[in-house]
Amino acid sequence: MTVTVTGLTRTAGIATAASGLLFGLVQFIHPVETVAAVTTTGWAVTHYLTLLMAVLGLAGIAGVYLSQVRRVGVVGLVGWLAFSGFFLVTVAYTFVEAFVLPELAGSAPRVVDELLAIPGGGDTGGLGAIAAFGTVSFALYLVGGVLLGIALVRARVLARWASALLAVGPVLTLAAPLVPHSLLRLAALPVAVALLGLGVSLWQRRPETAPLVDAPAVR
């Protein structure tokens, strides 16, 4: 099998689109975050899908960045690194949710409850530095999405509506102190749609007929 730029680009497009679909799906099927829920089948399925979403997103967003690396400049680089960091943190935390919490539910329910409180900013008790996962994830998601989205809009390579939605979507998470965490999940939908749109746009693009040197870099 011959590996081509077109093939890799289209694979990255599929990964990005699939990540967007899964990102949207898990917002609707995510169980209530309670100690009793972590041992259910629904919890396992949701977090297996979330792990897949994050891995696909990590690979896909790399393809999105590399497809226009000379156009997006420093803003795009910082945005890509931050957004990739968000996916990496998601992989780490979701792994714990999927495989560690169910084992602790019976013997250490208090620890499970504190770990579940991290995303929503609740009482994390004595978790120490682990509690910072929520803040770090939020910052990477916000900064990465906004900067990468802005760089993609200015680069004018992929669908501009999807790029703009990626830039705007993460800002909705600033409403976190005002709404319940369960309702805040809906704020992820614009980013999910943006990833889907970027993935489709990347899949349709033909890298060999779109030179990387015909537009100025974003600074």
C-alpha positions as CSV (number, residue, x, y, z in Angstrom):
1,M,0.0,0.0,0.0
2,T,1.3,3.4,-1.0
3,V,1.0,6.2,1.6
4,T,0.2,9.5,-0.1
5,V,-0.3,13.0,1.2
6,T,-3.9,12.9,-0.2
7,G,-4.5,9.6,1.7
8,L,-3.2,10.9,5.0
9,T,-5.1,14.2,4.6
10,R,-8.3,12.4,4.0
11,T,-7.7,10.0,6.9
12,A,-7.1,13.0,9.2
13,G,-10.4,14.5,7.8
14,I,-12.3,11.4,8.7
15,A,-10.7,11.3,12.2
16,T,-11.7,14.9,12.8
17,A,-15.2,14.5,11.6
18,A,-15.7,11.3,13.6
19,S,-14.3,13.1,16.7
20,G,-16.8,15.8,16.2
21,L,-19.7,13.3,15.9
22,L,-18.6,11.5,19.1
23,F,-18.1,14.8,21.0
24,G,-21.6,15.7,20.2
25,L,-23.1,12.3,21.0
26,V,-21.5,11.9,24.4
27,Q,-23.1,15.1,25.6
28,F,-26.5,13.6,25.1
29,I,-25.8,10.1,26.5
30,H,-23.5,11.0,29.4
31,P,-25.0,9.5,32.7
32,V,-25.5,11.6,35.8
33,E,-22.1,11.9,37.6
34,T,-22.8,9.9,40.8
35,V,-20.9,7.1,42.5
36,A,-23.8,4.7,41.7
37,A,-23.5,5.5,38.0
38,V,-19.8,4.6,37.5
39,T,-20.5,0.9,37.6
40,T,-23.2,0.9,35.0
41,T,-23.0,-0.2,31.4
42,G,-24.0,3.3,30.2
43,W,-21.1,4.8,32.1
44,A,-18.6,2.4,30.5
45,V,-20.0,2.9,26.9
46,T,-20.0,6.7,27.3
47,H,-16.4,6.8,28.4
48,Y,-15.1,4.3,25.9
49,L,-16.6,6.6,23.2
50,T,-15.1,9.6,24.9
51,L,-11.7,8.0,24.8
52,L,-12.1,7.2,21.1
53,M,-13.3,10.8,20.5
54,A,-10.2,12.2,22.2
55,V,-7.7,9.9,20.3
56,L,-9.4,10.6,17.0
57,G,-9.4,14.4,17.8
58,L,-5.7,14.4,18.6
59,A,-4.9,12.7,15.3
60,G,-7.4,14.7,13.3
61,I,-6.5,18.1,14.6
62,A,-2.8,17.4,13.8
63,G,-3.9,16.8,10.2
64,V,-5.9,20.0,10.2
65,Y,-2.9,22.0,11.4
66,L,-0.3,20.3,9.1
67,S,-2.5,20.8,6.1
68,Q,-1.9,24.5,6.3
69,V,1.1,24.9,8.6
70,R,2.7,27.6,6.5
71,R,-0.5,29.7,6.6
72,V,-1.5,29.7,10.2
73,G,1.7,31.0,11.7
74,V,2.4,31.3,15.4
75,V,-1.2,31.8,16.4
76,G,-2.1,28.5,14.7
77,L,0.8,26.7,16.3
78,V,-0.1,27.9,19.8
79,G,-3.8,27.0,19.2
80,W,-3.0,23.6,17.9
81,L,-0.6,22.8,20.8
82,A,-3.2,24.0,23.3
83,F,-6.1,22.1,21.7
84,S,-4.0,19.0,21.4
85,G,-3.3,19.4,25.1
86,F,-7.0,19.4,25.8
87,F,-7.4,16.1,24.0
88,L,-4.4,14.6,25.9
89,V,-5.9,15.7,29.3
90,T,-9.2,14.3,28.2
91,V,-7.6,10.9,27.4
92,A,-5.9,10.8,30.8
93,Y,-9.0,11.9,32.9
94,T,-11.4,9.7,30.8
95,F,-9.1,6.7,31.3
96,V,-9.5,7.2,35.1
97,E,-13.3,7.6,34.7
98,A,-13.6,4.5,32.6
99,F,-11.3,2.0,34.3
100,V,-10.4,3.3,37.8
101,L,-13.6,4.8,39.2
102,P,-15.6,1.6,38.8
103,E,-13.0,-0.3,40.8
104,L,-13.0,2.3,43.6
105,A,-16.8,2.7,43.8
106,G,-17.3,0.0,46.4
107,S,-14.2,0.6,48.5
108,A,-13.6,4.3,48.3
109,P,-16.8,6.1,47.3
110,R,-15.7,9.4,48.8
111,V,-12.7,9.5,46.5
112,V,-14.9,8.7,43.5
113,D,-17.2,11.5,44.4
114,E,-14.4,14.0,44.7
115,L,-12.9,12.9,41.3
116,L,-16.4,13.2,39.7
117,A,-16.5,16.8,41.0
118,I,-13.4,17.9,39.1
119,P,-15.1,18.9,35.7
120,G,-17.9,20.8,37.4
121,G,-15.7,22.6,39.9
122,G,-17.3,21.0,42.9
123,D,-15.9,19.9,46.2
124,T,-12.7,17.9,45.4
125,G,-11.7,17.5,49.0
126,G,-8.1,16.4,49.5
127,L,-7.2,15.6,45.9
128,G,-4.6,18.3,45.8
129,A,-2.9,18.9,42.5
130,I,-5.2,16.4,40.8
131,A,-8.1,18.8,41.2
132,A,-6.3,21.2,38.8
133,F,-7.2,18.8,35.9
134,G,-10.5,20.6,35.5
135,T,-9.0,24.1,35.3
136,V,-6.2,23.0,33.0
137,S,-8.6,21.2,30.6
138,F,-10.8,24.3,30.5
139,A,-7.9,26.6,29.8
140,L,-6.6,24.4,27.0
141,Y,-10.0,24.0,25.4
142,L,-10.7,27.7,25.5
143,V,-7.3,29.0,24.4
144,G,-6.7,26.2,21.9
145,G,-10.1,26.4,20.2
146,V,-10.2,30.2,20.0
147,L,-6.7,30.6,18.7
148,L,-6.8,27.7,16.3
149,G,-10.2,28.8,15.0
150,I,-9.0,32.3,14.4
151,A,-5.9,31.1,12.6
152,L,-8.0,28.8,10.4
153,V,-10.4,31.5,9.5
154,R,-7.6,33.8,8.4
155,A,-5.8,31.0,6.5
156,R,-8.9,30.5,4.3
157,V,-8.0,26.9,3.5
158,L,-10.9,24.9,5.1
159,A,-14.5,25.8,5.5
160,R,-14.6,29.3,7.1
161,W,-17.9,28.7,8.9
162,A,-16.5,25.7,10.7
163,S,-13.3,27.6,11.5
164,A,-15.3,30.5,12.9
165,L,-17.5,28.1,14.9
166,L,-14.4,26.5,16.4
167,A,-13.2,30.0,17.5
168,V,-16.5,31.0,19.0
169,G,-17.7,27.7,20.5
170,P,-15.3,27.4,23.4
171,V,-16.2,30.9,24.6
172,L,-19.6,29.5,25.7
173,T,-17.9,27.5,28.5
174,L,-17.3,30.8,30.2
175,A,-20.9,30.5,31.3
176,A,-19.9,27.6,33.6
177,P,-20.4,29.5,36.9
178,L,-23.9,30.4,35.8
179,V,-25.4,27.1,34.7
180,P,-25.4,23.5,36.0
181,H,-22.7,21.3,34.7
182,S,-25.3,19.0,33.0
183,L,-26.7,21.9,31.0
184,L,-23.2,23.3,30.2
185,R,-22.6,20.1,28.2
186,L,-24.8,21.6,25.5
187,A,-22.1,24.3,25.0
188,A,-19.9,21.7,23.5
189,L,-22.2,21.2,20.5
190,P,-20.9,24.1,18.5
191,V,-17.4,22.8,18.8
192,A,-18.6,19.3,17.8
193,V,-20.2,20.7,14.7
194,A,-17.1,22.7,14.0
195,L,-14.9,19.6,14.1
196,L,-17.4,17.7,11.9
197,G,-17.3,20.6,9.3
198,L,-13.5,20.9,9.4
199,G,-13.1,17.1,9.0
200,V,-15.4,17.0,5.9
201,S,-13.6,20.1,4.5
202,L,-10.2,18.5,5.0
203,W,-11.4,15.2,3.5
204,Q,-12.6,17.1,0.4
205,R,-9.4,19.1,0.0
206,R,-6.7,18.0,-2.5
207,P,-3.4,18.9,-1.1
208,E,-1.4,18.3,-4.3
209,T,-3.4,20.9,-6.1
210,A,-3.5,23.5,-3.3
211,P,0.1,24.9,-2.8
212,L,1.0,26.1,0.7
213,V,2.8,29.2,-0.5
214,D,0.0,31.2,-2.1
215,A,-1.2,33.0,1.0
216,P,0.6,35.0,3.7
217,A,1.1,33.5,7.1
218,V,-0.9,34.5,10.1
219,R,1.2,36.3,12.7
